[in-house]
Amino acid sequence: MIKSVIFHNFRNMQDKKFIFNDKLNIIIGKNNSGKTNILEGIKLAFSAINNSYMKVDKSDFYKGDDNNLIEIILELDKDSIPSFNIPLPDGTEKCGFKVVIKKAPRGRYIKEFFDIEGNTVSRDVVYADDKVPDVHMIPLMRIEDIVSPGLVTGVRNLLDSEEEYEAFRQSSREGIKGQIKGKVGKFKDLAKKFNFDLDIDSTVPEISNEKLYVVDGEDTAYKHKVGSGYRAIANILLNTLSGKNTVILLDEIENHLHPALLRNLISEMKSEAFGNVFILATTHSPVAVNEFKIERIIDSTKGSVSDLNIDENSLGKINAFLCPGRGEMLVADNIVLVEGYSEEILLRKYVSDNKLNWTIVNVAGIMFEPYVRLAHALGKKCVVVSDNDRSQSSDGNEPTSRFKNLQTICDESGITLVMVDNTLETDLYNNSKLSEYVGHLKPHKKHTDIMVMKDNKSKS
C-alpha cells in the first residue's frame, strides 16, 4: 500500500525519505532517534485525508520553527486510493498524496492535501473514496487502551459505517454479537493462531452499550482476567477487522511478548491471515529484527538498510546467514566481530568484567566481509578480531588470501582489524587473562606453542 514517505521539516526530520517493501516493515534505531516520529508523521498525513483530528503544535515543526511548512509526501501502490491516481505520459499511473501543514492566525495550524504532484484534489471526492484506509496507531503501553482486567474496544471499531453504528445504538446489548458475528468469528480464528482462546463479550453489566470486552474464552472462573501478552495481541487483531484497507502503525512490537510469541506474531503478519493490512512497526529487539529480511529493515536515521552502500552479494549472504546473535549488530552501538565460539565466550567475559558498551557478534565461521560492509553502511563502531590463520596457509607463516581480502575490506571501510599471531586464547593465556579458563585449553595439534579451546566433547 505505502511505497515510500518523505518528510520535510517534521520534528527531527528536515529532509528524510523512507522506502518500504511489501506490506510489513520494521524500523530500528536508538532511543530518541525518531522511530515513533515516522509512525506519527504517517498517521498525521492520513488524518488530513480521512478527516480525523490529530493535534499539531509548534513542537511538530523542525527545530520548533513554525514559519516553515511541514510537508509529508506518501507514494502509494497504484489504485490504493483511486482519487489520488495520476496518469503518466507513458500510459501508466502513479498514486500518492502530499499533506502541507502551516501556521494560521490565532495560533492555529491548518492541514491541506494535494495529489503527489501538488495538484488540488476535491475534499468531497477524497472523503467519499472508500479505499482511504483506516489508520491505527498502537502504542501498546497506552493506559487508556487497556482497561483492567481485560481489553476494551469500542463497538465503532468493528462496524463498517456510521449507519451501522447508529443502528447499533438503537439495539439492545444482547444484539451486539449478532451484528458483528462474522468479525467476532474472524477475531477468534486469528487468536487461535497464537494458541489463544479469546472471545468478545458484551454481557458484563458494568460495560456500556458502546464497549466490548476481550475475554479469555476458556477459563470461565476468571473470564475477564486477560494477561498483558493476550491484550497486546488482541489489540493488534481488533484493528484488522474493519473490512477496509488498513494501516497499522505499531510502536515497539515486542512489548509484553515472549520471544516465541513475537516470532509467531511476525510470521502471521507476513501471511494472508491479516488480509489487506499494511504494517509498519518499530523495535529495539534483535529477536524481532531477525524475522525480517534486510530489504524490510529501516534505520530511523539512515533509511532503508538495503538502499545503503552494500553490494547485492553481501546482502544475499546477510539474509542467508543472519541469526539472533549476528542480528544484534543491527541494534548495537559498538560491535566486535569474532569468528568462533571461543572468542565470543572470552571477549564477552572481558567486556562484562570491564563494563564496556560493546556487543560481541560471532559470525560462526561465515565470512566476515558481509558484516563488515553492513557495519560500515550503518555507521557502527566496529572492530574485527581474527587470528591470521597461519596454520592454514601454504607455508604456515603467511596469512591466507581470505585474511588478506578481509584486511583490504576493513581498510576500505575504515574499520579496525586486530590481527594476532596466535589464537586469541593463546594471547590471553600468555598475558594471564585466562586464569579461570586454563582447564578449558589444550595445545594445538600441529603447533604445540599455541593454546586452543578444547572441543565440546571434552569432559572438562
C-alpha positions as a printed Julia matrix, in Angstrom:
460×3 Matrix{Float64}:
   0.0     0.0     0.0
   2.6     2.6     1.09
   5.7     2.57   -1.13
   7.57    5.47    0.46
   7.24    8.53    2.66
   9.13   11.83    2.53
   9.25   14.25    5.45
  10.19   17.92    5.21
  10.53   19.93    8.44
   8.67   17.43   10.62
  10.04   17.1    14.15
  13.64   15.8    13.94
  13.45   15.23   10.17
  14.39   18.18    8.0
  14.54   16.12    4.8
  14.11   12.36    5.08
  12.84    9.63    2.76
  11.97    6.08    3.75
  11.23    3.32    1.24
   9.06    0.35    2.21
   8.86   -3.17    0.82
   5.65   -5.17    0.65
   3.13   -4.91    3.5
   5.33   -5.42    6.58
   8.41   -3.39    7.54
  10.39   -2.81   10.73
  12.15    0.37   11.92
  15.28    0.18   14.07
  17.23    2.92   15.82
  18.37    4.25   19.17
  16.05    5.81   21.7
  15.04    9.33   20.68
  16.26    8.79   17.11
  12.82    9.4    15.58
  11.28    5.95   15.11
   7.95    6.95   16.63
   8.05   10.23   14.7
   7.93    8.26   11.45
   4.8     6.44   12.6
   3.1     9.57   13.91
   4.03   11.51   10.78
   2.3     8.92    8.6
  -0.75    8.99   10.88
  -0.77   12.79   10.69
  -0.74   12.67    6.89
  -3.67   10.26    6.76
  -5.6    12.34    9.29
  -5.76   15.08    6.66
  -7.42   12.89    4.03
  -9.74   10.86    6.26
 -10.95   13.98    8.06
  -9.88   12.84   11.51
  -8.45   15.02   14.25
  -4.77   14.94   15.18
  -3.32   17.84   17.11
  -0.44   19.84   15.64
   1.64   22.31   17.64
   4.9    24.21   17.3
   6.97   21.28   18.56
   5.97   19.29   15.46
   7.99   21.67   13.26
  11.69   21.04   12.69
  13.61   22.85   15.44
  10.31   24.41   16.53
  10.33   26.84   13.59
   6.68   27.09   12.53
   7.49   29.75    9.93
   8.41   26.82    7.68
   5.95   24.36    6.17
   5.67   20.74    7.19
   5.35   18.55    4.1
   4.63   14.83    4.22
   4.53   13.02    0.88
   3.3     9.44    0.59
   3.76    7.41   -2.57
   1.25    4.56   -2.74
   0.74    1.48   -4.86
  -1.44    2.17   -7.89
  -5.16    2.25   -7.06
  -4.51    2.19   -3.31
  -6.61    5.38   -3.16
  -8.15    5.88   -6.64
  -8.92    9.56   -6.07
  -5.15   10.17   -5.96
  -4.28    8.26   -9.16
  -2.38   10.37  -11.69
  -1.96    9.36  -15.38
   1.6     9.47  -16.72
   2.74   10.23  -20.3
   3.73    6.59  -20.86
   0.16    5.46  -20.23
   0.76    4.19  -16.7
  -0.44    5.75  -13.46
   1.05    6.59  -10.11
  -0.69    7.19   -6.83
   0.05    9.25   -3.75
  -0.66   12.45   -1.89
   1.06   15.35   -0.18
  -0.01   17.0     3.06
   1.12   20.53    3.88
   0.8    21.95    7.4
   1.23   25.64    8.0
   0.66   28.25   10.65
  -2.62   30.14   10.59
  -3.83   33.18   12.56
  -4.51   32.98   16.31
  -2.02   30.18   16.95
  -3.81   27.63   14.8
  -2.32   25.24   12.26
  -4.11   24.06    9.14
  -3.65   20.91    7.05
  -4.04   20.92    3.28
  -3.68   17.96    0.94
  -2.81   17.59   -2.74
  -2.03   14.76   -5.11
   1.58   13.62   -5.25
   2.34   16.19   -7.99
   0.94   19.06   -5.92
  -2.39   19.39   -7.74
  -5.54   20.23   -5.8
  -7.96   17.36   -5.22
 -11.58   17.82   -4.18
 -12.12   17.13   -0.49
 -15.57   15.73   -1.21
 -14.1    13.24   -3.7
 -11.43   12.07   -1.26
 -13.77   11.86    1.73
 -16.14    9.74   -0.38
 -13.36    7.38   -1.55
 -13.98    4.08    0.25
 -10.38    3.0    -0.42
  -9.0     5.58    2.03
  -7.62    3.24    4.7
  -8.34    3.04    8.39
  -5.15    4.03   10.22
  -4.44    2.73   13.71
  -1.52    3.76   15.88
  -0.92    1.12   18.55
   1.37    2.15   21.37
   0.71   -0.93   23.47
   1.55    0.78   26.75
  -1.09    3.49   26.42
  -3.15    3.14   29.6
  -6.47    4.32   28.2
  -6.42    1.47   25.66
  -6.0    -1.23   28.3
  -8.68   -1.41   30.96
  -8.03   -3.87   33.77
  -8.86   -6.7    33.96
  -9.38   -7.02   30.2
  -9.05   -5.14   26.93
 -11.95   -2.91   25.95
 -12.63   -1.91   22.38
 -15.22    0.49   21.05
 -18.02   -1.11   19.04
 -17.41    1.53   16.38
 -14.05   -0.17   15.64
 -15.84   -3.31   14.47
 -18.53   -1.7    12.34
 -18.12   -0.56    8.75
 -20.15    2.64    8.69
 -21.8     5.34   10.77
 -25.16    3.92    9.69
 -24.3     0.57   11.25
 -23.14    2.36   14.37
 -26.35    4.35   14.7
 -28.38    1.18   14.17
 -26.35   -0.5    16.87
 -27.02    2.3    19.33
 -30.72    1.67   18.93
 -30.36   -2.04   19.63
 -30.06   -3.85   22.93
 -26.83   -5.04   24.47
 -27.81   -8.63   23.69
 -27.81   -7.83   19.98
 -24.15   -6.89   19.79
 -22.77  -10.27   18.85
 -25.46  -10.79   16.24
 -24.5    -7.61   14.42
 -20.78   -8.3    14.41
 -20.9   -12.09   14.44
 -18.65  -12.54   11.4
 -16.0   -10.26   12.8
 -16.08  -11.92   16.2
 -15.55  -15.23   14.41
 -12.6   -13.86   12.46
 -11.13  -12.45   15.67
 -11.43  -15.82   17.42
  -9.88  -17.63   14.43
  -6.93  -15.23   14.37
  -6.46  -15.6    18.12
  -6.3   -19.39   17.76
  -3.26  -18.98   15.5
  -1.47  -17.81   18.65
  -2.93  -20.63   20.76
  -5.2   -18.11   22.48
  -8.82  -18.9    23.27
 -10.15  -15.34   23.18
 -13.69  -14.12   22.72
 -15.57  -10.82   22.65
 -18.04  -10.43   25.5
 -20.88   -7.92   25.73
 -22.69   -9.25   28.78
 -20.68   -7.67   31.59
 -23.16   -5.38   33.4
 -20.68   -2.59   34.05
 -19.83   -2.22   30.37
 -21.88    0.36   28.49
 -23.62   -0.37   25.19
 -20.68    1.06   23.28
 -17.98   -1.13   24.8
 -16.91   -4.73   24.31
 -14.62   -6.87   26.45
 -11.93   -9.14   25.09
 -12.03  -12.12   27.42
 -10.41  -15.48   27.99
 -12.98  -17.76   26.4
 -11.75  -20.89   28.17
 -11.34  -20.07   31.85
 -14.85  -19.15   32.94
 -13.86  -18.76   36.59
 -11.5   -15.93   35.67
 -13.18  -14.99   32.44
 -12.12  -11.36   32.37
  -8.54  -11.72   33.56
  -6.57  -11.3    30.34
  -2.77  -11.02   30.64
  -0.6    -8.33   29.06
   0.56  -10.58   26.21
  -3.04  -11.51   25.38
  -4.04   -7.84   25.45
  -1.14   -6.89   23.2
  -2.09   -9.46   20.56
  -5.82   -8.73   20.9
  -5.21   -5.01   20.43
  -3.49   -5.69   17.11
  -6.06   -8.22   15.91
  -9.03   -5.98   16.71
  -7.64   -3.29   14.45
  -7.58   -5.62   11.43
 -11.32   -6.37   11.46
 -12.87   -3.3     9.85
 -13.04   -4.96    6.43
 -11.42   -1.91    4.81
  -7.88   -1.22    3.71
  -5.97   -0.81    6.94
  -2.67    0.74    8.03
  -1.35   -0.36   11.42
   1.46    1.69   12.95
   2.86   -0.41   15.77
   5.25    1.2    18.24
   7.64   -1.32   19.84
   6.16   -4.53   18.52
   7.91   -6.6    21.2
   6.1    -5.03   24.19
   4.72   -7.68   26.58
   5.5   -10.55   24.21
   7.53  -13.68   24.89
  10.15  -14.12   22.1
   8.38  -17.21   20.74
   5.07  -15.33   20.61
   6.79  -12.36   18.97
   8.14  -14.62   16.22
   4.68  -16.13   15.79
   3.09  -12.68   15.51
   5.53  -11.52   12.83
   5.1   -14.76   10.9
   1.31  -14.35   10.88
   1.62  -10.7     9.85
   3.51  -11.85    6.76
   0.76  -14.32    5.87
  -2.59  -13.86    4.15
  -4.37  -14.12    7.51
  -4.0   -10.37    8.03
  -5.51   -9.6     4.64
  -5.02   -6.19    3.07
  -3.2    -4.66    6.03
  -0.04   -2.55    5.76
   2.01   -2.78    8.97
   4.91   -0.56    9.96
   6.49   -1.36   13.33
   9.37   -0.12   15.45
  11.6    -2.29   17.61
  14.63   -2.47   19.87
  14.57   -6.28   19.82
  17.14   -8.43   17.97
  14.53  -11.21   18.08
  12.15   -9.08   16.02
  14.87   -7.86   13.66
  15.91  -11.4    12.82
  12.44  -12.21   11.49
  12.88   -9.67    8.69
  14.96   -9.74    5.55
  17.31   -6.81    5.17
  15.04   -5.32    2.48
  12.32   -4.76    5.1
  14.54   -3.16    7.76
  14.65    0.63    8.01
  17.15    2.6    10.05
  15.47    5.66   11.56
  18.39    7.94   10.7
  19.82    6.37    7.53
  16.77    4.99    5.73
  16.23    1.55    4.22
  19.19   -0.7     5.03
  19.07   -2.37    1.62
  19.46    1.04   -0.05
  22.71    1.75    1.75
  26.06    1.14    0.1
  26.04   -2.67    0.36
  26.58   -4.84   -2.7
  23.95   -7.43   -3.67
  26.26  -10.35   -2.95
  26.79   -9.16    0.63
  23.05   -8.52    1.1
  22.32  -12.06   -0.06
  24.79  -13.5     2.44
  23.43  -11.37    5.27
  19.88  -12.54    4.55
  21.04  -16.16    4.33
  23.13  -16.19    7.49
  21.55  -13.58    9.76
  20.72  -15.24   13.08
  19.77  -13.97   16.56
  23.4   -13.46   17.59
  24.53  -11.68   14.46
  21.27   -9.73   14.24
  22.31   -7.92   17.4
  24.69   -5.85   15.32
  21.71   -4.03   13.79
  20.65   -2.69   17.19
  24.09   -2.4    18.81
  26.18    0.75   19.23
  29.69   -0.74   19.21
  30.46   -4.12   17.64
  33.28   -6.63   17.95
  33.11   -9.25   15.2
  34.7   -12.59   16.08
  34.85  -15.81   14.08
  34.26  -18.52   16.66
  32.64  -19.5    19.92
  35.82  -19.46   21.98
  36.48  -15.82   21.07
  32.85  -15.0    21.81
  32.99  -16.6    25.27
  36.28  -14.98   26.21
  35.52  -11.5    24.95
  32.03  -11.47   26.44
  33.62  -12.1    29.82
  36.23   -9.4    29.22
  33.59   -6.88   28.14
  31.38   -7.76   31.12
  34.21   -7.59   33.65
  35.28   -4.18   32.37
  31.73   -2.83   31.93
  32.32   -1.92   28.3
  29.5    -0.95   25.94
  30.48   -3.36   23.18
  28.4    -6.12   21.61
  30.26   -9.31   20.69
  28.94  -10.75   17.44
  30.04  -14.24   16.45
  29.94  -14.81   12.68
  30.3   -18.54   13.41
  32.7   -19.37   10.62
  30.85  -17.33    7.98
  32.92  -14.8     6.06
  33.42  -11.51    7.9
  33.05   -9.39    4.79
  29.22   -9.02    4.58
  29.02   -7.94    8.21
  31.93   -5.52    7.86
  30.12   -3.89    4.95
  26.85   -3.77    6.91
  28.53   -2.22    9.96
  30.22    0.36    7.75
  26.97    1.24    5.94
  25.17    1.73    9.26
  27.99    3.86   10.66
  28.64    1.47   13.55
  31.86    1.45   15.52
  33.31   -1.92   14.63
  36.41   -3.98   15.41
  37.2    -7.31   13.75
  39.19   -9.81   15.82
  40.76  -12.71   13.93
  43.92  -14.76   14.08
  45.99  -14.8    10.9
  45.18  -18.44   10.12
  48.88  -19.21    9.72
  48.34  -22.93   10.26
  46.07  -22.98    7.2
  48.37  -21.12    4.83
  50.62  -22.93    2.4
  53.89  -22.28    4.25
  52.47  -21.96    7.75
  53.7   -18.38    8.11
  51.86  -16.04    5.75
  48.2   -15.06    6.27
  45.75  -16.75    3.93
  44.23  -14.98    0.94
  40.95  -14.95    2.89
  42.58  -12.9     5.62
  44.3   -10.56    3.14
  40.95   -9.92    1.47
  39.43   -9.11    4.86
  42.27   -6.68    5.57
  41.55   -4.87    2.3
  37.82   -4.57    3.01
  38.44   -3.28    6.54
  40.9    -0.71    5.2
  38.37    0.44    2.6
  35.67    0.74    5.27
  37.85    2.46    7.86
  37.24   -0.43   10.28
  39.92   -1.66   12.65
  41.16   -5.21   12.11
  43.05   -6.67   15.06
  45.45   -9.37   13.85
  47.15  -11.62   16.37
  49.97  -14.04   15.6
  48.46  -16.78   17.71
  44.9   -17.67   18.53
  43.04  -15.32   20.84
  43.08  -17.98   23.55
  46.88  -18.19   23.45
  47.42  -14.44   23.65
  45.05  -14.1    26.57
  46.6   -17.17   28.22
  50.12  -15.8    27.84
  49.01  -12.5    29.35
  47.45  -14.19   32.39
  43.94  -13.16   31.36
  42.58  -16.7    31.41
  43.18  -17.91   34.94
  39.59  -19.14   35.16
  39.76  -20.94   31.81
  43.09  -22.78   31.97
  41.29  -26.11   32.33
  39.49  -25.47   29.05
  42.66  -25.05   26.98
  44.94  -27.53   25.25
  47.95  -27.31   22.87
  47.23  -27.15   19.15
  47.93  -30.47   17.4
  50.3   -29.01   14.78
  51.67  -26.04   16.71
  52.13  -27.01   20.34
  53.11  -23.47   21.28
  49.55  -22.38   20.51
  46.81  -22.93   23.07
  43.27  -23.56   21.82
  39.89  -24.23   23.39
  39.02  -27.89   23.91
  36.14  -29.08   21.78
  32.62  -29.65   23.12
  33.23  -33.38   23.52
  35.93  -32.75   26.12
  34.99  -33.96   29.58
  36.24  -30.68   31.02
